[in-house]
Amino acid sequence: MSKLGPRDRKVKILATTGPATADAEVLRALFRAGADAFRVNMSHGEHAMHAQTIANIRALEKEFNRPIAILADLQGPKLRVGQFADGKALIPHGAKFTFDRSSAPGDAMRVELPHPEIFDVIEVGQRLLVNDGKIRLRVTEVSADTIACKAEVGGVISDRKGVNVPDAEIPIPALTDKDRRDLAFAMEQGVDWIGLSFVQRPEDLVEARQLMAGPDGEKRGALCAKIEKPQAVRRLAEIIAEADGIMVARGDLGVELNPEEVPPLQKKIVNLTRLTGKPVIVATQMLESMIESPAPTRAEVSDVANAVYDGADAVMLSAETAAGAWPEEAVLMMDAIARQVEKSDDYKSRVRMLDTPPDATTADALAHACMTIADTVEITAIAVFTSSGSSARRVARERPAVPVMVLTPAMSVARRVALLWGAHAIATRDIGSFEEMVAKGKRMALRHGFAGEGARVAMMAGVPFGQAGATNLVHIVRVQGDELEDYAAD
């Protein structure tokens, strides 16, 4: 079994797999470089390729004895134009252009829009954005079969380019037939998180969660809602309540909103999600230039640093690791930025600028107490014994100054919390007594590099042991010299 010490940072790194990571050794290098979790993008590649990638990640888990989260990101409903007689056409600035239901090849005046749902809801004055917002059209007239527009920003439009409708809620399901097939595959493969794309309303998450359930209705995996539509922003609190985690998907969000709206919105999404204790991921174009360059721009470094200062649970690499020329270097750079930020003098105060008052529960009060203990007494870690992961989320929400060891008997829980801020997940047998809790907590702190001779560790658990939702105990222990000797002999 290979050795890998604890990460010297709290924020997690989520790396996207793809052609650049097809080789198992590249995945291994990314994990050693600092990747804590991997995203499998179901928009590209075949199931056989994804199955091999997932198998390679699980092999890393065994090699390093560390749970690794896998997020399968569904493509979601993509709205696209039809095809053109010449494969493409030029729409001049200020020109008229029409979308219609005719399957005839398009030209510089019109093209098919094979989505009747748009015709049903679009209104005069609303916008249609094509090719990631490079072409911007304003609707001037609507009929049952045509949508006439004026090009506010023209450009070249080509076959099957994507269409965004930022001003209307399109009554289409969040899951396509392809998504359902991909979701079934992901559940068969035992992935830990499902990323649901183009969420518009909290109801969009209901079908996905039903499809994720096991044969007997048991919960399998966790559901991450990707916030990339203005409609989702308008119902943000409801969506966060329904989801298990949130991703700030700044790519499509930046297409449908004005660029200057995205940074404050990112902070709002991060803060609202942090209040619930659910993990929040900041994604898209973080180190974009490293797709082709071995070094990022200073602006990209600042972007990553700001997400870390905001207290995001994870930062994500997309094409940088999926298809870039420098995947390992991208992870190393993100790791270096995060560690540098977290070592800064004002990091602790900045990451706690958000007030996260505990709920009126014993578990929340104890989680808050763990944070205060870490600030007051010199401890090296907080050991949280949990069967569901709920206690770990409560403690991580407080952003304590020391790492959080999450000890759980369920590997599925250990993998899911691998995306949680400050969490070091450990899958281990359950405890049955107070003495066993103390002994195991010390042993795990020693084994995983969180304690040495004389170190103190705070432990949080519930009595009676093994009963979910019964967190009612915080205890501080000190590692003695003879225990260190016993561990070394073991």
C-alpha positions as CSV (number, residue, x, y, z in Angstrom):
1,M,0.0,0.0,0.0
2,S,1.4,3.4,-1.0
3,K,1.8,6.1,1.6
4,L,0.2,9.6,1.2
5,G,0.2,12.0,4.0
6,P,-2.7,14.4,4.8
7,R,-3.3,17.2,2.4
8,D,-1.9,20.5,3.6
9,R,-5.1,22.4,2.8
10,K,-8.8,22.5,3.6
11,V,-10.4,23.3,0.2
12,K,-10.8,20.3,-2.1
13,I,-9.7,19.9,-5.7
14,L,-12.1,18.3,-8.2
15,A,-10.4,17.2,-11.4
16,T,-12.3,16.3,-14.6
17,T,-11.3,13.2,-16.4
18,G,-11.1,12.8,-20.2
19,P,-8.7,12.0,-23.1
20,A,-5.8,13.6,-21.2
21,T,-6.4,11.2,-18.2
22,A,-7.1,8.0,-20.2
23,D,-3.9,6.5,-18.9
24,A,-4.1,5.1,-15.3
25,E,-0.7,6.6,-14.5
26,V,-1.9,10.1,-15.4
27,L,-4.8,9.7,-13.0
28,R,-2.4,8.5,-10.3
29,A,-0.2,11.5,-10.9
30,L,-3.2,13.9,-10.6
31,F,-4.2,12.2,-7.3
32,R,-0.6,12.5,-5.9
33,A,-0.5,16.1,-7.1
34,G,-3.5,17.0,-5.1
35,A,-6.8,15.9,-6.7
36,D,-9.2,14.8,-4.0
37,A,-12.1,13.9,-6.3
38,F,-12.7,13.3,-10.0
39,R,-15.5,14.4,-12.3
40,V,-16.6,12.1,-15.1
41,N,-18.2,14.3,-17.8
42,M,-21.0,12.2,-19.4
43,S,-21.4,14.7,-22.3
44,H,-18.3,13.1,-23.9
45,G,-17.1,9.6,-24.3
46,E,-18.6,6.1,-24.2
47,H,-19.7,4.1,-21.2
48,A,-16.8,1.7,-21.6
49,M,-14.3,4.5,-21.4
50,H,-16.0,5.9,-18.3
51,A,-16.1,2.4,-16.7
52,Q,-12.4,2.0,-17.1
53,T,-11.8,5.5,-15.6
54,I,-13.9,4.7,-12.6
55,A,-12.1,1.4,-12.1
56,N,-8.8,3.2,-12.3
57,I,-9.9,5.6,-9.6
58,R,-11.1,2.8,-7.3
59,A,-7.7,1.2,-7.8
60,L,-6.1,4.4,-6.5
61,E,-8.4,4.2,-3.5
62,K,-7.1,0.8,-2.6
63,E,-3.5,1.7,-3.3
64,F,-3.5,4.8,-1.1
65,N,-6.2,3.7,1.4
66,R,-8.0,7.0,0.9
67,P,-11.7,7.4,-0.1
68,I,-12.0,9.3,-3.4
69,A,-15.3,11.0,-4.5
70,I,-16.4,10.4,-8.1
71,L,-19.0,12.9,-9.6
72,A,-20.8,11.8,-12.8
73,D,-21.8,15.0,-14.5
74,L,-24.9,14.6,-16.7
75,Q,-25.2,16.5,-20.0
76,G,-28.7,17.8,-19.5
77,P,-31.1,19.1,-22.1
78,K,-29.2,20.9,-24.8
79,L,-31.1,23.3,-27.1
80,R,-29.6,23.5,-30.6
81,V,-30.3,25.1,-34.0
82,G,-30.8,23.0,-37.1
83,Q,-28.4,22.7,-40.0
84,F,-27.3,25.0,-42.8
85,A,-27.1,24.5,-46.5
86,D,-23.4,25.4,-46.5
87,G,-22.8,24.2,-42.9
88,K,-22.7,27.8,-41.7
89,A,-23.9,31.4,-42.4
90,L,-23.0,34.9,-41.4
91,I,-25.6,37.0,-39.5
92,P,-24.5,40.7,-39.9
93,H,-24.9,43.1,-36.9
94,G,-28.4,44.6,-36.9
95,A,-29.7,42.1,-39.4
96,K,-33.0,40.3,-39.2
97,F,-32.9,36.6,-38.6
98,T,-35.7,34.1,-38.1
99,F,-36.0,30.8,-36.3
100,D,-38.7,28.5,-37.6
101,R,-40.0,24.9,-37.5
102,S,-39.1,24.0,-41.1
103,S,-36.4,21.3,-41.5
104,A,-35.2,22.9,-44.7
105,P,-31.4,23.8,-44.5
106,G,-30.8,27.2,-43.2
107,D,-29.1,30.3,-44.6
108,A,-28.2,33.9,-43.6
109,M,-31.9,34.7,-43.1
110,R,-33.3,31.7,-41.2
111,V,-32.7,28.3,-39.7
112,E,-34.7,25.5,-38.0
113,L,-35.2,25.6,-34.2
114,P,-36.3,22.0,-33.4
115,H,-37.7,22.8,-29.9
116,P,-41.4,23.6,-29.9
117,E,-41.2,24.3,-26.2
118,I,-39.4,27.6,-27.0
119,F,-42.1,28.7,-29.4
120,D,-44.7,28.1,-26.7
121,V,-43.1,30.5,-24.1
122,I,-40.9,33.0,-25.9
123,E,-42.0,36.6,-25.9
124,V,-41.2,39.8,-27.9
125,G,-38.3,41.6,-26.3
126,Q,-36.6,38.5,-24.9
127,R,-33.2,37.3,-26.0
128,L,-31.9,34.2,-27.8
129,L,-28.2,33.5,-27.5
130,V,-26.3,31.3,-29.9
131,N,-22.9,29.6,-29.7
132,D,-22.2,30.3,-26.0
133,G,-23.5,33.9,-26.3
134,K,-21.2,34.9,-29.1
135,I,-24.4,35.8,-31.2
136,R,-27.1,37.8,-29.4
137,L,-30.5,38.2,-30.9
138,R,-33.5,40.1,-29.6
139,V,-37.0,38.8,-30.4
140,T,-39.1,41.2,-32.5
141,E,-42.1,39.0,-33.5
142,V,-43.5,35.7,-32.5
143,S,-46.0,33.3,-34.2
144,A,-46.8,29.7,-33.8
145,D,-44.1,28.7,-36.3
146,T,-41.6,31.6,-36.4
147,I,-39.5,33.7,-34.0
148,A,-38.3,36.8,-35.8
149,C,-35.2,38.5,-34.3
150,K,-32.8,41.4,-34.7
151,A,-29.1,40.6,-34.3
152,E,-27.7,42.9,-31.5
153,V,-24.4,41.0,-31.9
154,G,-24.0,39.1,-35.2
155,G,-21.5,36.5,-36.3
156,V,-21.0,33.2,-37.9
157,I,-23.7,30.6,-37.0
158,S,-23.1,27.0,-37.9
159,D,-24.8,23.6,-37.7
160,R,-26.2,22.4,-34.4
161,K,-24.9,25.3,-32.3
162,G,-26.3,25.7,-28.9
163,V,-29.1,28.1,-28.0
164,N,-29.6,29.8,-24.6
165,V,-33.0,31.4,-23.6
166,P,-32.1,33.4,-20.5
167,D,-35.3,35.3,-20.2
168,A,-37.8,32.5,-20.2
169,E,-38.3,29.3,-18.2
170,I,-38.5,26.5,-20.8
171,P,-40.9,23.7,-19.8
172,I,-38.5,20.8,-20.6
173,P,-37.5,18.1,-18.2
174,A,-34.0,18.3,-16.6
175,L,-33.3,14.7,-17.7
176,T,-33.1,13.6,-21.3
177,D,-33.2,10.0,-22.5
178,K,-29.4,10.1,-22.7
179,D,-29.3,11.4,-19.1
180,R,-31.4,8.6,-17.8
181,R,-29.2,6.0,-19.5
182,D,-26.1,7.8,-18.2
183,L,-27.6,8.0,-14.7
184,A,-28.4,4.3,-14.6
185,F,-24.9,3.5,-15.7
186,A,-23.4,5.8,-13.0
187,M,-25.5,4.1,-10.3
188,E,-24.4,0.7,-11.5
189,Q,-20.8,1.9,-11.3
190,G,-21.3,3.1,-7.8
191,V,-20.4,6.8,-8.3
192,D,-20.8,9.0,-5.3
193,W,-22.2,12.2,-6.7
194,I,-24.5,13.0,-9.7
195,G,-24.2,16.5,-11.2
196,L,-27.5,17.6,-12.6
197,S,-27.1,20.2,-15.4
198,F,-29.4,23.1,-16.4
199,V,-31.5,23.0,-13.2
200,Q,-34.3,25.6,-13.5
201,R,-36.5,24.7,-10.5
202,P,-36.4,22.5,-7.4
203,E,-38.8,20.0,-8.9
204,D,-36.0,19.2,-11.5
205,L,-34.1,17.3,-8.8
206,V,-37.0,15.1,-7.8
207,E,-36.9,12.8,-10.9
208,A,-33.1,12.4,-10.6
209,R,-33.3,11.4,-7.0
210,Q,-36.0,8.8,-7.7
211,L,-33.9,7.3,-10.5
212,M,-30.9,7.3,-8.1
213,A,-32.7,5.2,-5.5
214,G,-31.8,1.5,-5.2
215,P,-34.2,-1.4,-5.8
216,D,-35.6,-1.1,-2.3
217,G,-35.8,2.6,-2.4
218,E,-32.6,3.1,-0.5
219,K,-30.6,6.3,-1.1
220,R,-27.6,5.8,-3.5
221,G,-25.2,8.6,-4.1
222,A,-25.6,12.4,-3.5
223,L,-27.2,14.9,-5.9
224,C,-25.3,18.1,-6.9
225,A,-27.4,20.8,-8.6
226,K,-25.5,22.9,-11.1
227,I,-26.5,26.5,-11.0
228,E,-26.1,27.8,-14.6
229,K,-29.5,29.3,-15.4
230,P,-31.0,32.6,-14.3
231,Q,-34.2,30.7,-13.5
232,A,-32.3,28.7,-11.0
233,V,-30.9,31.8,-9.4
234,R,-34.4,33.1,-8.8
235,R,-35.3,29.9,-6.8
236,L,-31.9,29.4,-5.3
237,A,-32.9,28.8,-1.7
238,E,-35.4,26.1,-2.7
239,I,-32.9,24.3,-4.9
240,I,-30.2,24.3,-2.2
241,A,-32.7,22.8,0.2
242,E,-33.6,20.0,-2.3
243,A,-30.0,19.2,-3.3
244,D,-27.1,17.5,-1.4
245,G,-24.6,20.0,-2.9
246,I,-24.3,22.9,-5.3
247,M,-22.0,23.7,-8.2
248,V,-21.5,27.2,-9.4
249,A,-21.2,26.4,-13.1
250,R,-19.9,29.7,-14.3
251,G,-19.7,28.7,-18.0
252,D,-23.3,28.8,-19.0
253,L,-24.1,31.2,-16.1
254,G,-21.8,33.7,-17.7
255,V,-23.5,33.2,-21.1
256,E,-27.0,33.9,-19.9
257,L,-26.0,36.8,-17.5
258,N,-23.9,39.9,-18.1
259,P,-20.3,39.1,-17.2
260,E,-20.3,41.7,-14.3
261,E,-23.2,39.9,-12.7
262,V,-21.4,36.6,-12.2
263,P,-18.8,37.4,-9.4
264,P,-21.3,38.8,-6.9
265,L,-23.7,36.0,-7.8
266,Q,-20.9,33.4,-7.2
267,K,-20.4,34.8,-3.7
268,K,-24.1,34.7,-3.0
269,I,-24.4,31.1,-4.1
270,V,-21.4,30.1,-2.0
271,N,-22.7,31.8,1.1
272,L,-26.2,30.5,0.9
273,T,-24.9,27.0,0.4
274,R,-22.4,27.3,3.2
275,L,-25.2,28.2,5.6
276,T,-26.7,24.8,5.1
277,G,-23.4,22.9,5.6
278,K,-23.7,21.3,2.1
279,P,-20.6,21.3,-0.1
280,V,-20.4,24.0,-2.7
281,I,-18.1,23.7,-5.8
282,V,-16.8,26.7,-7.8
283,A,-16.3,25.5,-11.4
284,T,-15.4,26.5,-15.0
285,Q,-12.4,28.3,-16.5
286,M,-10.5,28.6,-13.2
287,L,-7.1,27.9,-14.9
288,E,-8.3,28.0,-18.5
289,S,-5.0,29.1,-20.0
290,M,-3.3,25.9,-18.6
291,I,-5.1,23.9,-21.3
292,E,-2.3,25.0,-23.6
293,S,0.2,26.8,-21.3
294,P,2.3,25.3,-18.4
295,A,1.6,28.5,-16.3
296,P,-1.7,30.3,-15.5
297,T,-2.4,34.0,-15.9
298,R,-2.3,36.2,-12.8
299,A,-6.0,36.9,-13.1
300,E,-6.7,33.1,-13.0
301,V,-4.6,32.7,-9.9
302,S,-6.6,35.5,-8.3
303,D,-9.8,33.8,-9.4
304,V,-8.9,30.6,-7.6
305,A,-7.6,32.4,-4.6
306,N,-10.9,34.4,-4.2
307,A,-12.9,31.1,-4.3
308,V,-10.7,29.8,-1.5
309,Y,-11.1,33.0,0.5
310,D,-14.8,32.7,0.1
311,G,-14.8,29.4,1.8
312,A,-15.9,27.2,-1.1
313,D,-15.6,23.5,-0.3
314,A,-14.1,22.6,-3.6
315,V,-12.6,24.2,-6.8
316,M,-12.9,22.4,-10.1
317,L,-10.6,21.9,-13.1
318,S,-12.5,21.1,-16.4
319,A,-10.7,21.0,-19.7
320,E,-7.4,21.8,-17.9
321,T,-7.2,18.1,-16.8
322,A,-9.7,16.5,-19.2
323,A,-8.1,17.5,-22.5
324,G,-5.2,19.9,-21.7
325,A,-1.6,19.5,-22.4
326,W,-0.6,20.1,-18.7
327,P,-3.0,18.2,-16.5
328,E,-0.7,17.4,-13.6
329,E,0.8,20.9,-13.6
330,A,-2.8,22.4,-13.4
331,V,-3.5,20.3,-10.3
332,L,-0.2,21.2,-8.7
333,M,-0.8,24.9,-9.4
334,M,-4.3,24.8,-7.9
335,D,-2.9,23.0,-4.9
336,A,-0.2,25.6,-4.5
337,I,-2.6,28.5,-4.8
338,A,-4.9,27.0,-2.2
339,R,-2.1,26.2,0.3
340,Q,-0.7,29.7,0.0
341,V,-4.1,31.3,0.6
342,E,-4.8,29.1,3.6
343,K,-1.4,30.0,5.1
344,S,-2.1,33.7,4.9
345,D,-2.6,35.7,8.1
346,D,-6.1,36.8,7.3
347,Y,-7.5,33.5,5.9
348,K,-9.2,32.4,9.1
349,S,-11.0,35.7,9.5
350,R,-11.9,35.9,5.8
351,V,-13.3,32.4,5.6
352,R,-15.4,33.1,8.7
353,M,-16.8,36.5,7.6
354,L,-20.0,34.6,6.8
355,D,-21.9,34.1,10.1
356,T,-23.1,30.5,10.3
357,P,-25.2,30.5,13.5
358,P,-25.9,27.0,14.8
359,D,-29.4,25.7,14.8
360,A,-31.1,25.0,18.1
361,T,-29.9,21.4,18.2
362,T,-27.4,19.6,20.4
363,A,-25.4,18.5,17.3
364,D,-25.1,22.0,16.0
365,A,-24.1,23.4,19.4
366,L,-21.4,20.7,19.7
367,A,-20.1,21.4,16.2
368,H,-19.8,25.1,17.0
369,A,-18.1,24.1,20.3
370,C,-15.5,22.1,18.3
371,M,-14.6,25.2,16.3
372,T,-14.3,27.3,19.5
373,I,-12.1,24.6,21.1
374,A,-9.8,24.6,18.2
375,D,-9.4,28.3,18.5
376,T,-8.9,28.2,22.3
377,V,-7.0,25.0,23.0
378,E,-4.0,23.7,21.0
379,I,-5.5,20.6,19.3
380,T,-4.2,19.1,16.0
381,A,-7.5,17.6,14.7
382,I,-11.2,17.1,15.3
383,A,-12.3,13.4,15.0
384,V,-16.0,13.1,14.1
385,F,-17.6,9.7,14.4
386,T,-20.6,9.6,12.0
387,S,-22.8,7.1,10.2
388,S,-24.5,9.4,7.8
389,G,-22.0,12.3,7.4
390,S,-24.3,14.8,8.9
391,S,-22.1,15.6,11.9
392,A,-19.1,16.1,9.6
393,R,-21.0,18.6,7.6
394,R,-22.0,20.5,10.7
395,V,-18.4,20.7,11.9
396,A,-17.0,21.6,8.5
397,R,-19.7,24.4,8.2
398,E,-17.9,26.2,11.1
399,R,-14.6,26.2,9.2
400,P,-12.5,25.1,12.2
401,A,-8.8,25.9,12.3
402,V,-7.7,22.3,12.3
403,P,-8.5,19.3,10.0
404,V,-11.6,17.2,10.5
405,M,-11.1,13.5,10.6
406,V,-14.4,11.9,9.5
407,L,-14.6,8.3,10.8
408,T,-17.4,6.3,9.4
409,P,-18.2,2.6,8.9
410,A,-19.8,3.3,5.5
411,M,-17.4,3.7,2.6
412,S,-20.2,5.4,0.6
413,V,-20.3,8.2,3.3
414,A,-16.5,8.4,3.4
415,R,-16.4,8.9,-0.4
416,R,-19.1,11.6,-0.4
417,V,-17.5,13.7,2.3
418,A,-14.2,13.7,0.3
419,L,-15.7,16.8,-1.3
420,L,-16.3,18.5,2.1
421,W,-14.1,21.4,3.3
422,G,-11.3,20.3,5.7
423,A,-12.5,16.7,5.8
424,H,-10.1,13.7,5.8
425,A,-12.4,10.7,5.4
426,I,-11.6,7.4,6.9
427,A,-13.7,4.3,6.5
428,T,-13.3,2.2,9.6
429,R,-15.3,-0.3,11.8
430,D,-17.9,1.3,14.0
431,I,-17.3,1.9,17.7
432,G,-19.3,0.4,20.5
433,S,-18.1,2.1,23.7
434,F,-16.5,5.3,25.0
435,E,-13.2,3.5,25.5
436,E,-13.2,2.2,22.0
437,M,-13.9,5.7,20.7
438,V,-10.9,7.2,22.5
439,A,-8.6,4.4,21.4
440,K,-9.7,4.5,17.8
441,G,-9.6,8.2,17.6
442,K,-6.0,8.3,18.9
443,R,-5.0,5.4,16.6
444,M,-6.5,7.0,13.5
445,A,-4.9,10.4,14.3
446,L,-1.5,8.7,14.6
447,R,-1.9,6.5,11.5
448,H,-3.0,9.4,9.3
449,G,-0.5,11.9,10.4
450,F,-2.7,14.2,12.5
451,A,-1.0,13.7,15.9
452,G,2.3,13.0,17.5
453,E,3.4,12.6,21.2
454,G,1.6,15.1,23.4
455,A,-0.8,16.2,20.8
456,R,-4.4,16.7,21.7
457,V,-7.4,15.7,19.6
458,A,-11.1,16.7,20.0
459,M,-13.6,13.9,19.5
460,M,-17.3,14.3,18.6
461,A,-19.7,11.4,18.7
462,G,-23.1,10.2,19.9
463,V,-24.1,8.0,22.8
464,P,-25.5,5.3,22.4
465,F,-22.9,4.5,19.8
466,G,-24.0,3.4,16.3
467,Q,-27.3,5.3,16.5
468,A,-27.7,7.9,13.7
469,G,-28.6,11.4,14.7
470,A,-27.6,11.1,18.4
471,T,-24.5,13.4,18.5
472,N,-24.2,14.5,22.1
473,L,-20.6,14.2,23.1
474,V,-17.3,16.1,22.7
475,H,-14.2,14.8,24.4
476,I,-10.6,16.0,24.3
477,V,-7.7,13.4,24.5
478,R,-4.0,13.6,24.6
479,V,-1.7,11.2,22.8
480,Q,0.8,9.8,25.4
481,G,4.3,8.6,24.7
482,D,3.6,4.9,25.5
483,E,0.6,5.0,23.0
484,L,3.0,6.3,20.4
485,E,5.4,3.4,21.1
486,D,2.5,0.9,21.0
487,Y,1.4,2.3,17.6
488,A,4.9,2.1,16.3
489,A,5.2,-1.5,17.4
490,D,1.8,-2.2,15.8
